[in-house]
Amino acid sequence: MLLLIRDIANQATINLNLPDPTKPKSPGRPKHNPTDGAKVVLMAQYFGLSNRAAQGYMLLFKEKLDLTTIYSYKTIERAYGNMEVRALLEEVFELTNVPVRDLEHEFGPDATGLSTSSKQNYENDRAKDQTNKGYEKILVMVGLKYKLISSFKFARKSVDHESPYFEFLLRETARRYGRVDLVAGDSAYLSRVNCDLVAGVGGVPRFYPKKGSTLRQKGSKVWRKMLEDLTADPVKWLLEYHKRSNVEGCFSTLKRDNPLPLRKQLDDRKQQESFTRACNLNIKRLCYLNYLEDINARESWHK
């Protein structure tokens, strides 16, 4: 995992062609290598470390991660808000999807909340309708075969419903992958607009209908076709729909790998902490796929 963090961060730096941070700059706080910052942030979230503990781990894994320098815990804290580090992590996320770009064709959207306190549990609070405060809500699209997060979005505080974010998740997934054959989501994403969006990228929608859903297409032939398929062969339809259970497995892995709540207090750093956990989840899956499916991530980055 550490070696892949090193290699993917180095590749992201090459792709973005960032300026050399060692060149003389204007007076002020010295600028640190953003590649080191990205590596340390990924390592810290992988091990669930505080900033002070991460400083010690930098000494331990300096050679393994190919770090150019060692710096203080406050610099590690500032790395979560550094724009260049953020750009590198976004490129890292892009690179994690490259190895399965031509192999993954089925996806599922869903949302969850990452707690900011150890006293909270999202599943229990959601049952009580108490998830408005104390959580960083994220929305993702997940590949249903290889279980990599294909797109990632933060929910705005003012928007409670998940459906308005579906277009962004689908658009980003279609941009990263060569083909979208199936999109399976729960009833939160059920709408004629979303059905048309899926058909627009060449896919088949499988959104679980709500009580009172009718066959009236209201301008969406895809909506009617989806419900007619359900009535014609419900077993086949439900087998396709329940592939979305892999999204729940993705969330389970994310929270078991990161049992501690989000530590950051500033909103931008808290969001970067959440996004870094998603990046680590994808990197860890690539480690598994290297052995389980003989998918070599490093080779795919150079094709």
C-alpha positions in Angstrom: 0.0 0.0 0.0 2.8 2.5 0.9 4.6 1.7 -2.3 1.5 2.3 -4.4 0.9 5.6 -2.5 4.4 6.6 -3.4 4.1 5.6 -7.1 0.6 7.1 -7.7 1.5 10.4 -6.0 4.7 10.6 -8.2 2.7 9.8 -11.3 0.1 12.5 -10.4 2.9 15.0 -10.0 4.2 14.1 -13.5 0.8 14.4 -15.0 0.1 17.8 -13.5 3.6 19.1 -14.3 3.7 21.1 -11.0 6.4 23.8 -10.7 9.6 22.9 -8.7 8.9 23.9 -5.0 12.6 24.2 -4.3 13.1 27.3 -6.5 13.4 30.6 -4.6 10.1 32.3 -3.9 9.0 35.6 -2.3 9.7 36.2 1.4 7.4 34.3 3.8 6.8 30.8 5.1 9.0 28.4 3.0 7.0 26.3 0.5 7.1 22.6 1.0 6.9 19.9 -1.7 3.2 19.3 -2.4 4.0 15.7 -3.5 5.3 15.0 0.0 2.2 16.6 1.4 -0.1 14.3 -0.7 1.9 11.2 0.3 1.8 12.1 4.0 -1.9 12.9 3.9 -2.7 9.6 2.2 -0.4 7.7 4.7 -1.9 9.5 7.7 -5.5 8.6 6.7 -4.5 5.0 5.8 -3.2 4.4 9.3 -5.7 6.7 11.0 -3.1 9.0 12.5 -3.2 12.4 14.1 -0.9 15.1 12.8 1.7 14.6 15.6 1.7 10.8 15.0 2.0 11.3 11.3 5.2 13.4 11.9 6.8 10.3 13.5 5.6 8.0 10.7 7.3 10.4 8.2 10.6 9.5 9.8 9.8 5.8 9.8 8.7 5.7 6.2 10.8 8.4 4.6 12.7 6.1 2.3 9.6 3.9 1.6 7.5 6.9 0.5 10.5 8.6 -1.2 9.9 11.8 0.8 12.3 14.8 0.1 12.1 16.3 3.6 10.6 15.9 7.1 8.5 18.7 8.5 6.4 19.6 11.6 2.9 18.4 12.5 1.5 21.9 11.8 2.8 21.7 8.2 1.0 18.4 7.9 -2.2 20.1 9.1 -1.8 22.8 6.6 -1.4 20.2 3.8 -5.1 19.3 4.1 -5.9 22.9 3.0 -3.1 23.3 0.4 -4.5 23.8 -3.1 -1.6 22.0 -4.8 -2.0 19.0 -2.5 -5.7 19.0 -3.3 -5.0 19.1 -7.0 -2.6 16.2 -6.6 -5.2 14.1 -4.7 -7.8 14.8 -7.4 -5.3 13.5 -10.0 -4.6 10.5 -7.7 -8.4 9.7 -7.7 -8.4 9.9 -11.5 -5.5 7.5 -11.7 -7.1 4.9 -9.4 -9.9 4.5 -12.0 -7.6 4.1 -15.0 -6.7 0.4 -14.5 -10.4 -0.7 -14.8 -11.5 1.9 -17.3 -12.2 -0.6 -20.0 -13.3 -3.4 -17.7 -16.0 -1.9 -15.5 -19.4 -1.2 -17.1 -22.0 -1.3 -14.3 -22.3 1.3 -11.6 -24.4 2.3 -8.6 -25.0 5.6 -6.7 -25.5 6.1 -3.0 -24.8 8.4 -0.1 -23.6 8.1 3.5 -22.4 10.4 6.3 -19.0 10.4 7.9 -19.3 11.2 11.6 -17.4 14.1 13.2 -17.8 12.6 16.7 -17.2 9.2 18.2 -20.6 9.4 19.9 -22.5 9.3 16.5 -23.7 6.4 14.4 -25.1 7.3 10.9 -27.3 4.3 10.6 -29.0 4.9 14.0 -29.3 8.6 13.5 -30.7 8.2 10.0 -33.5 6.0 11.5 -34.3 8.8 13.9 -34.0 11.5 11.1 -31.1 13.2 13.0 -28.4 13.3 10.4 -28.6 17.0 9.6 -25.8 17.9 12.0 -22.6 16.2 13.0 -21.9 14.4 9.7 -20.1 15.1 6.5 -22.4 13.7 3.8 -20.8 12.3 0.7 -22.3 10.9 -2.5 -20.5 8.4 -4.6 -20.8 6.3 -7.7 -19.2 2.8 -7.3 -18.3 0.2 -9.9 -20.4 -2.9 -9.2 -17.7 -5.4 -10.3 -14.4 -4.1 -9.1 -15.9 -1.8 -6.3 -13.8 1.3 -7.1 -15.4 4.7 -6.4 -15.8 6.2 -9.9 -17.1 9.7 -8.8 -17.3 11.6 -5.5 -19.3 14.6 -4.4 -20.0 16.5 -1.1 -23.6 17.3 -0.3 -24.4 20.9 0.4 -25.9 21.6 3.8 -29.0 23.1 2.2 -29.9 20.0 0.1 -31.4 17.0 1.8 -32.2 14.8 -1.2 -29.7 12.8 -3.1 -31.3 12.8 -6.5 -30.1 16.3 -7.6 -26.5 15.1 -7.4 -27.1 12.1 -9.7 -26.3 14.0 -12.9 -22.9 15.0 -11.6 -22.0 11.5 -10.4 -23.1 10.0 -13.7 -21.4 12.6 -15.9 -18.0 12.1 -14.1 -18.3 8.3 -14.3 -19.1 8.4 -18.0 -16.1 10.7 -18.5 -13.7 8.3 -16.7 -15.1 5.1 -18.2 -15.4 3.9 -21.7 -18.9 2.4 -21.4 -21.8 2.5 -19.0 -24.2 -0.4 -19.5 -26.2 -0.4 -16.2 -26.9 2.0 -13.4 -28.7 0.5 -10.3 -29.8 2.8 -7.5 -32.4 2.8 -4.7 -35.6 4.8 -4.7 -33.8 8.0 -3.7 -32.7 8.3 -7.3 -36.0 7.3 -8.9 -37.1 9.9 -11.4 -37.9 10.2 -15.1 -35.1 12.7 -15.5 -32.5 10.3 -14.0 -33.7 7.5 -16.2 -33.2 9.7 -19.3 -29.8 10.6 -18.1 -28.7 7.0 -17.8 -30.1 6.2 -21.3 -28.2 9.3 -22.6 -24.8 7.7 -21.8 -25.9 4.4 -23.2 -26.9 2.6 -20.0 -30.0 0.8 -18.7 -31.5 2.3 -15.5 -32.6 0.1 -12.5 -34.1 2.4 -9.9 -36.3 0.8 -7.3 -39.9 2.1 -7.7 -41.8 3.8 -4.9 -45.3 3.1 -3.8 -47.6 4.9 -6.2 -45.2 4.8 -9.2 -47.1 4.5 -12.5 -46.4 3.5 -16.1 -47.2 7.0 -17.3 -44.1 8.1 -19.1 -44.7 11.9 -19.1 -42.2 12.3 -21.9 -39.7 9.6 -20.7 -39.9 6.3 -22.7 -37.0 5.0 -20.7 -39.1 5.3 -17.5 -41.9 3.2 -18.9 -39.5 0.7 -20.4 -37.8 0.2 -17.0 -41.1 -0.5 -15.2 -42.4 -2.7 -18.0 -39.2 -4.8 -17.7 -40.0 -5.2 -14.0 -43.5 -6.4 -14.5 -42.4 -8.7 -17.4 -39.6 -10.5 -15.6 -39.3 -9.4 -11.9 -36.6 -12.0 -11.0 -34.2 -10.8 -13.8 -34.9 -7.2 -13.0 -34.3 -7.6 -9.3 -31.1 -9.5 -9.9 -29.8 -6.6 -11.9 -31.0 -4.1 -9.3 -29.5 -5.9 -6.3 -26.0 -5.6 -7.8 -26.1 -2.2 -6.1 -25.5 -4.0 -2.8 -21.9 -3.7 -3.6 -22.2 0.0 -2.9 -23.2 -0.8 0.6 -20.2 -3.1 0.9 -18.0 -0.2 -0.3 -19.4 2.0 2.5 -18.9 -0.8 5.0 -15.3 -1.1 4.0 -14.8 2.7 4.1 -16.1 2.9 7.7 -14.3 -0.2 9.0 -11.0 1.0 7.6 -11.6 4.4 9.2 -13.4 3.8 12.5 -12.3 7.1 14.0 -14.4 10.3 13.3 -13.2 13.1 11.1 -10.6 15.1 13.0 -10.4 18.4 11.1 -12.4 21.4 12.2 -12.2 23.7 9.1 -14.7 22.7 6.5 -12.3 22.6 3.6 -9.8 20.5 5.5 -12.6 18.2 6.7 -13.7 17.7 3.2 -10.1 16.9 2.1 -9.9 14.4 4.9 -13.1 12.7 3.6 -11.9 12.7 0.0 -8.5 11.3 1.0 -10.2 8.3 2.7 -12.0 7.7 -0.6 -8.7 7.8 -2.5 -7.2 5.3 0.0 -10.1 3.0 -0.5 -9.5 2.9 -4.3 -5.7 2.5 -3.8 -6.3 -0.4 -1.5 -8.7 -2.0 -4.0 -6.0 -1.8 -6.6 -3.6 -3.6 -4.3 -6.2 -6.5 -4.1 -6.9 -6.4 -7.8 -3.2 -6.8 -8.6 -3.4 -10.3 -7.0 -7.0 -11.3 -7.5 -7.5 -10.1 -11.1 -3.9 -9.6 -12.3 -4.6 -5.9 -13.0 -1.3 -4.0 -12.9 -2.1 -0.4 -12.0 1.4 0.9 -12.8 1.4 -0.4 -16.3 -2.0 1.1 -17.1 -0.8 4.6 -16.1 1.9 4.5 -18.8 -0.3 3.2 -21.7 
